[in-house]
Amino acid sequence: MSKPVFRLHDTMSREVKPLKTLEPDHLRFYCCGPTVYSYAHIVNFRSFLTADLVVRTAEALGWRVSFVNNITDVGHLTQDDVADTSGEDRMEKALAREGQRFASVWDLAEHFIVAFKADWQRLNLKEPLTRPRATEHVAEQIRMIEGLIENKHAYETPSGVYYDVNSFKDYGKLSGNKDQEQLFRAVREVVTDDNKRHPADFALWKKDPKHLMQWYSPWDWGFPGWHIECSAMARKYLGDTIDLHAGGEDNRFPHHECEIAQSEGLTGKTFSNHWVHTAFLQVEGEKMSKRLGNLYTVGDLVDEKGADALAVRYALISGVYQKPLNFTMQTLEDANRNVERFRTCGALVEKALVSPRDGADAIGAELNDLYDAALLAMCDNLNTSVALAKALEGTRVIMREGESISGASAQSGQKFLDRINALLGVVKHDNGYDDKPCGDKGANVDEAMVQAKVDERNEAKKSKDFKRSDAIRDELATMGIELRDTPQGTTWHVKPRF
C-alpha cells in the first residue's frame, strides 16, 4: 500500500484537510497539558489520547514527532471561561482544600504531577519529547510580554499587564468571535480594573502581593497569566510556527484564541498551521460533575472498580474525537472483553512461537490488509471506530487457526499485534508500565478453590452434564468470577466492579 495522506479536521478552516509539516516528515506538535491542582479526570485524558493517536499515526507513517505536553502549575484561575479570568488561582484553592496534607503549593503540584504521569503510563500514552512546567519558564514569559509591550500589543496598569485585543485585527479568528458584538457576548468583565481598555483584554502578568507563587518582573512582583505560559513554552521548544496545536474543545476560547494573539502579535508569523480540538465527554448520558458522582479519574476506574487500564483507554478512544462520547459502564465492560481478546491472541501466538509447527503462512496477507485498512482509517481524521474494528477482525483471523497455527502464521500474527499496538496502543503497554491483566486475581480470591471449580465444570461439560456445568458457572458468578471459554481452554477472571 502506498503511504496514505494524514488528514485531520482543522478548527481554524472548519474542514478536514491534510496535515502538512514545515519540515518533510517531521511533526512539531503542542498539546495543552493539565493544571495540576487535582487528579486528572477521564475527560482530560480523552483529549490527551487524541494527541497520543496523532503521534502514533504520524510515527506509523514514518514521521519524526516532536511532541510537547506542558504542565500548568501556576496562573490558571478558577473562572476560565472568559478571556481575562478572575477568582482564586486553582493551585492556591487546592492547597486550601487539602488542609494540612501539603506543606506548600509547590508540594501539592509535585504530588499531582507524579499522579498524572502515573495515569499517563497506565493509559499507555507515549511520552512527549518534553513536559515543561510553567513555573520553570517564567523568564521566557517575561521576555514575550516585554516584546508585546514594545510592539504596542500590551500595556501596563496598576494591577498588571494586559493584552490589547483591539491591536490584533485577527483576534477571534479561531473561535469565530470576530466582531465587537460577538466579542462582548463571549466575555464578561470579571476583573475590576478601570484602566482596562476593553473587557476582553486579558492579563499577561498579574500583580498580587497575596499570591503564594511570585516572581520579580519589570512590572513588580507577580505571576504570569495562564495564556502566556503555553505561548512561551511552545515557542521555546518548537519554534515561532508549529505544525499542529491540540486541546479540548473548551480550550478553543479563550485559551487558544489568546495564544494566537500573543504569539502572532510578537512574531508576525502564523502560530500554528493546524488546530485540533477534542469534544466533551459525557458519562451515562450526563455531563461529568461532582454533584452527580460521575467525575471519574483513572484511579476510580482501575483501582476502585477493577477495570483494566487498557480497557479504559480502549473505551475512551472508541468514538471519533470530534464528536461527544458517551462513556458508560457497558462500554467499559465491552472494552474489557476486547482487550482480553487481544491478550488471548497474544498468548496463542507466543505459545506457537516457542515450539513452532511446520506449515505455510496462511494468514499473513489477510492480516497485512487489515493493518493497512486500520492505518488508512486513522489517517482519515483518526477514525478509531473503523481502526478498532479492523484490529478485532485481525484477532478473529489469528484465533481461527487455533492450536494448529503454524510457526509462520504465528510470526505474522505477532507482527500484526505489534503493529496494531504501535498504532492504537490497546494490545499491551509499550511505555514501560507493567500490564495488569483484566481480572487480576487479587489477594482476596482463593485461586486454588476457583481453579478446582473450573476443572469440575470442565469435567461436567465433557460428560454432557450441562445442568451441573451451568450451576458451577452461576456459583462462581455470584462470587464475582467470570469464566471465558476459549479455543485454548477455560480461563477465569475477577469481574470488574462496574
C-alpha positions in Angstrom: 0.0 0.0 0.0 1.3 3.5 -0.9 1.7 5.8 2.1 -1.7 7.4 2.8 -2.3 11.1 3.4 -2.8 12.1 7.0 -5.9 14.2 7.2 -7.3 15.9 10.3 -10.1 18.4 11.0 -8.7 21.9 11.3 -10.7 24.1 13.7 -9.4 27.3 12.0 -10.6 26.4 8.5 -13.6 24.3 9.7 -12.6 21.5 7.3 -10.8 18.1 7.2 -7.6 18.7 5.4 -4.1 17.2 5.1 -1.8 17.7 8.0 1.2 19.4 6.4 4.5 19.9 8.1 7.0 22.7 7.6 9.8 20.1 7.5 9.2 17.0 5.5 8.1 14.1 7.7 8.8 16.0 11.0 5.7 16.9 13.0 6.1 19.8 15.6 3.1 19.3 17.8 2.0 21.0 21.0 -0.9 19.9 23.2 -2.1 21.8 26.3 -1.5 19.7 29.4 -3.1 19.5 32.8 -3.4 22.1 35.6 -2.1 20.0 38.5 -4.4 21.1 41.3 -6.1 17.7 41.4 -6.1 14.2 39.8 -6.8 14.4 36.1 -10.2 13.0 35.0 -11.1 10.9 32.1 -12.5 13.9 30.3 -8.9 15.4 30.4 -7.4 12.1 29.2 -9.8 11.9 26.3 -8.1 15.0 24.9 -4.6 13.6 25.7 -5.5 10.3 24.0 -6.4 12.2 20.8 -2.9 13.7 20.9 -1.4 10.3 21.5 -3.3 8.8 18.5 -1.9 11.7 16.3 1.6 10.9 17.5 1.1 7.1 16.9 -0.4 7.6 13.4 2.4 10.0 12.4 5.0 7.6 13.6 3.3 4.7 11.7 3.8 6.8 8.6 7.5 7.1 9.3 7.4 10.7 10.6 9.6 12.0 13.4 7.4 13.6 16.0 8.4 16.4 18.4 5.5 16.4 20.8 5.3 18.8 23.7 2.7 18.5 26.5 3.1 21.1 29.2 2.3 21.2 33.0 0.3 24.3 34.2 1.4 24.7 37.8 0.6 28.4 38.3 -1.6 31.1 36.9 -4.7 29.2 35.9 -7.6 30.9 37.7 -11.0 29.4 38.7 -13.1 31.4 36.3 -11.5 30.4 33.0 -14.5 30.7 30.6 -13.7 34.3 29.7 -10.6 36.0 28.2 -9.4 37.7 31.4 -10.1 35.3 34.3 -10.7 36.1 38.0 -11.2 34.2 41.2 -8.6 32.2 43.0 -5.6 30.5 41.4 -6.6 26.9 41.1 -3.4 25.8 42.8 -3.9 28.0 45.8 -7.6 26.9 46.1 -6.5 23.3 46.0 -3.9 23.9 48.8 -6.7 25.4 51.0 -8.9 22.4 50.2 -6.3 19.9 51.1 -5.7 21.3 54.6 -2.5 20.1 56.2 -1.8 17.4 53.6 0.8 19.5 51.8 3.3 21.9 53.3 3.2 24.3 50.3 1.7 24.8 46.9 4.9 23.5 45.4 4.5 20.2 47.3 0.9 20.0 46.1 2.0 20.5 42.5 4.6 17.8 42.7 2.2 15.3 44.2 -0.3 15.7 41.4 2.4 15.8 38.7 3.6 12.4 39.9 0.0 11.1 39.9 -0.6 12.5 36.4 2.5 10.8 35.0 1.4 7.5 36.5 -2.0 7.7 35.0 -0.4 8.7 31.7 1.6 5.5 31.8 -1.4 3.4 32.8 -3.3 4.5 29.8 -0.3 3.7 27.6 0.3 7.1 26.2 3.6 7.7 24.5 6.0 10.0 26.4 6.3 13.5 24.9 9.6 15.0 23.8 9.4 17.2 26.9 6.8 18.1 29.5 7.7 21.7 30.5 6.4 23.3 33.6 5.1 26.9 33.6 6.9 27.8 36.8 10.2 26.8 35.1 9.7 29.1 32.1 8.8 32.4 33.7 11.8 34.1 32.2 10.6 33.2 28.7 7.2 34.5 29.5 8.5 37.8 30.8 10.6 38.3 27.6 7.5 37.7 25.5 5.5 40.2 27.5 8.3 42.8 27.1 8.2 42.2 23.3 4.4 42.6 23.2 4.6 45.9 25.1 7.3 47.0 22.6 5.0 46.0 19.7 2.1 48.0 21.1 0.0 44.9 21.7 0.2 45.2 25.5 0.0 47.8 28.2 0.6 48.1 31.9 -2.0 49.1 34.6 -1.7 49.3 38.4 -2.9 45.7 38.6 -1.0 44.0 35.8 -0.1 43.9 32.2 -2.9 43.4 29.6 -3.1 42.3 26.0 -4.9 44.9 23.9 -7.2 42.7 21.8 -8.1 45.7 19.5 -4.4 45.9 18.5 -4.7 42.4 16.9 -7.1 42.5 14.0 -7.4 38.8 13.8 -8.5 38.3 17.4 -11.4 35.8 17.3 -10.5 34.1 14.1 -10.3 30.6 15.7 -13.5 30.8 17.8 -15.5 33.0 15.4 -15.8 35.8 18.0 -14.6 38.4 15.4 -16.8 41.4 15.6 -17.4 43.6 18.7 -20.9 42.3 19.3 -19.8 38.7 19.3 -16.8 39.5 21.4 -18.9 41.2 24.1 -21.3 38.2 24.1 -18.3 35.9 24.6 -16.8 37.7 27.5 -17.9 39.3 30.7 -15.8 41.8 32.6 -14.8 39.9 35.7 -11.6 41.7 36.6 -12.1 45.0 38.2 -9.6 47.4 36.6 -10.8 50.8 35.4 -7.6 51.1 33.3 -8.5 48.1 31.0 -9.1 49.4 27.5 -11.6 46.6 26.5 -13.5 44.0 28.6 -11.8 41.2 26.5 -8.3 42.4 27.2 -6.6 39.6 29.1 -3.8 39.6 31.6 -0.3 38.7 30.7 1.0 39.5 34.1 -0.8 39.9 37.4 0.4 42.0 40.3 -0.9 40.4 43.5 1.1 40.6 46.8 -1.2 37.9 48.4 -0.4 35.3 45.7 1.7 32.4 47.1 3.8 32.0 43.9 5.5 35.1 42.8 8.4 36.3 40.6 10.0 39.6 40.2 9.4 41.3 36.8 9.9 44.7 35.2 6.3 45.4 36.4 6.9 44.4 40.0 6.3 41.2 41.9 3.6 39.0 40.5 2.8 35.9 38.4 2.0 35.2 34.7 -1.4 34.9 33.1 -2.4 31.4 32.1 -2.4 32.0 28.3 1.1 33.4 28.0 2.6 30.3 29.6 1.7 28.0 26.6 2.8 30.5 24.0 6.2 30.8 25.7 6.7 27.1 26.1 5.5 26.2 22.6 7.9 28.8 21.1 10.9 27.7 23.1 10.7 24.0 22.2 9.0 24.1 18.8 9.7 27.5 17.2 7.7 30.5 16.1 5.5 28.4 13.9 4.3 24.9 14.8 2.6 22.3 12.6 -0.2 21.3 15.0 -1.8 22.5 18.2 -4.4 20.5 20.1 -6.5 20.5 23.2 -10.1 20.1 24.5 -12.9 22.0 22.9 -13.1 24.2 26.0 -9.6 25.4 25.2 -10.6 26.9 21.9 -11.9 30.1 23.5 -10.4 31.9 25.3 -7.1 30.0 25.8 -6.1 29.1 22.3 -7.5 32.4 20.9 -5.3 34.3 23.3 -2.3 32.1 22.5 -2.7 33.0 18.8 -2.9 36.8 19.6 0.2 36.7 21.8 2.3 34.6 19.6 1.4 36.2 16.3 1.4 39.7 17.8 5.0 39.1 18.9 6.5 37.3 15.9 4.3 38.4 13.0 4.2 34.7 11.9 1.4 32.1 11.9 1.5 30.4 15.3 0.0 27.0 14.3 -0.8 25.7 10.9 -3.4 23.2 12.1 -5.7 23.1 15.1 -7.4 20.0 16.6 -10.0 20.1 19.4 -11.5 17.0 21.2 -15.2 17.1 22.0 -16.5 16.8 25.5 -17.2 13.5 27.3 -20.4 12.5 28.9 -20.9 9.7 31.5 -24.1 7.6 31.2 -25.6 10.4 29.1 -24.9 13.2 31.6 -22.3 15.8 32.0 -19.5 14.9 34.3 -19.8 16.6 37.7 -19.0 16.1 41.4 -22.7 16.5 42.2 -23.6 13.5 40.1 -20.7 11.5 41.4 -19.5 10.6 37.9 -16.3 12.7 37.8 -14.1 9.6 37.3 -10.4 9.6 37.5 -8.3 6.8 36.1 -7.8 5.5 39.6 -11.5 5.4 40.2 -12.0 3.1 37.3 -8.8 0.9 37.6 -8.2 0.8 41.4 -11.8 1.1 42.7 -13.9 -0.6 40.0 -11.3 -3.1 38.8 -11.2 -2.0 35.2 -8.3 -2.9 33.0 -6.2 0.2 32.3 -6.0 -0.6 28.6 -9.8 -1.1 28.6 -10.2 2.4 29.9 -8.0 3.6 27.0 -10.0 1.4 24.6 -13.3 2.9 25.8 -12.1 6.5 25.6 -10.8 6.2 22.0 -13.8 4.1 20.8 -15.6 7.1 19.4 -14.5 9.8 16.9 -12.7 12.5 18.8 -14.7 15.3 17.1 -18.0 14.1 18.5 -19.1 14.0 22.1 -18.5 10.5 23.6 -21.0 8.9 26.0 -18.8 6.9 28.4 -20.8 4.1 30.0 -20.0 1.1 32.3 -21.3 -1.1 29.5 -18.8 0.5 27.1 -16.1 -0.2 29.6 -17.2 -3.8 30.1 -17.2 -4.3 26.3 -13.7 -2.8 26.2 -12.5 -5.1 28.9 -13.6 -8.1 26.8 -11.9 -6.7 23.7 -8.6 -6.1 25.4 -8.7 -9.6 26.9 -9.3 -10.9 23.4 -6.0 -9.2 22.3 -4.2 -10.8 25.2 -5.6 -14.2 24.5 -4.5 -13.8 20.9 -1.0 -12.7 22.0 -0.8 -15.8 24.3 -1.7 -18.0 21.4 1.0 -16.8 19.0 3.6 -16.6 21.8 3.0 -20.2 22.7 3.1 -21.2 19.0 6.4 -19.4 18.6 8.1 -21.3 21.4 7.6 -24.6 19.6 6.7 -23.6 16.1 4.8 -26.1 13.8 5.7 -26.6 10.2 3.5 -25.1 7.6 2.9 -22.2 5.3 1.8 -18.7 6.4 -2.0 -19.0 6.0 -2.9 -15.6 7.4 -0.1 -13.1 6.7 -1.6 -11.5 3.6 -5.0 -11.1 5.3 -3.5 -9.5 8.4 -1.4 -7.1 6.3 -4.6 -6.0 4.5 -6.4 -5.5 7.9 -3.5 -3.4 9.3 -3.4 -1.3 6.1 -7.1 -0.7 6.5 -6.6 0.3 10.1 -3.9 2.8 9.3 -5.9 4.2 6.4 -8.8 4.8 8.9 -6.5 6.5 11.3 -5.2 8.8 8.5 -8.8 9.6 7.8 -9.3 12.1 10.7 -8.5 9.4 13.3 -11.4 7.1 12.5 -10.9 4.9 15.6 -14.2 3.1 15.1 -13.1 1.6 11.9 -9.5 1.1 13.0 -10.5 -0.8 16.2 -12.9 -3.0 14.2 -10.1 -3.9 11.8 -7.9 -4.8 14.8 -10.6 -7.1 16.3 -11.1 -8.7 12.9 -7.4 -9.5 12.9 -7.8 -11.3 16.2 -10.5 -13.5 14.7 -8.2 -14.4 11.8 -5.5 -15.4 14.3 -7.9 -17.3 16.6 -9.3 -19.1 13.6 -6.0 -21.0 13.3 -6.3 -22.2 16.9 -3.7 -24.5 18.4 -2.8 -25.8 15.0 -1.4 -22.5 13.9 1.9 -22.8 12.1 5.1 -21.0 13.1 5.0 -18.9 10.0 1.4 -17.9 10.7 2.3 -17.2 14.4 5.0 -14.8 13.2 2.5 -13.0 11.1 0.1 -12.9 14.0 2.8 -11.4 16.3 3.7 -8.8 13.7 0.1 -7.8 13.3 -0.5 -7.4 17.0 2.7 -5.4 17.4 1.8 -3.1 14.6 -1.7 -2.6 15.8 -0.4 -1.9 19.3 2.0 0.7 17.9 -0.9 2.4 16.1 -3.7 2.1 18.7 -2.0 1.2 22.0 -4.7 -1.3 23.1 -2.9 -4.7 22.9 -0.2 -4.2 25.6 1.7 -1.5 27.4 4.6 -0.3 25.4 5.8 2.5 27.7 7.4 0.5 30.5 4.3 0.1 32.6 3.7 -3.4 33.9 0.5 -4.8 32.4 -2.2 -5.6 34.9 -4.5 -8.0 33.0 -8.2 -7.7 33.1 -9.3 -9.7 36.2 -6.1 -9.7 38.1 -6.5 -12.4 40.7 -6.2 -10.2 43.8 -5.4 -11.1 47.4 -9.0 -11.8 48.4 -9.6 -14.6 45.9 -8.9 -18.3 46.8 -7.3 -19.1 43.5 -7.0 -22.9 44.2 -10.7 -23.1 45.0 -11.7 -21.2 41.9 -9.5 -23.4 39.7 -10.9 -26.5 41.2 -14.4 -25.3 40.4 -13.3 -24.6 36.8 -11.8 -28.1 36.5 -15.0 -29.6 37.9 -17.1 -27.7 35.4 -14.9 -28.8 32.5 -15.4 -32.5 33.6 -19.2 -31.9 33.8 -19.1 -30.5 30.2 -17.2 -33.5 29.0 -19.8 -35.8 30.5 -22.5 -33.6 29.0 -23.9 -32.7 32.5 -24.7 -29.2 31.3 -27.0 -28.6 34.3 -24.1 -29.1 36.7 -21.8 -27.1 34.4 -24.2 -24.1 34.3 -24.7 -24.3 38.1 -20.9 -24.0 38.7 -20.7 -21.0 36.3 -23.6 -19.4 38.2 -22.0 -20.2 41.6 -18.7 -18.5 40.5 -20.6 -15.6 39.1 -22.1 -14.8 42.5 -18.5 -14.7 43.8 -17.6 -12.1 41.1 -15.7 -14.7 39.0 -16.3 -14.6 35.2 -15.5 -17.6 33.1 -14.4 -17.4 29.5 -14.3 -20.4 27.2 -11.6 -20.1 24.5 -10.1 -22.4 22.0 -7.2 -22.7 24.4 -9.4 -23.7 27.3 -11.4 -22.0 30.1 -9.9 -19.0 31.8 -11.3 -17.1 34.8 -11.2 -13.5 35.8 -12.4 -11.4 38.7 -15.2 -9.4 37.1 -14.7 -5.6 37.3 -17.0 -3.9 39.8 -19.0 -1.8 37.4 
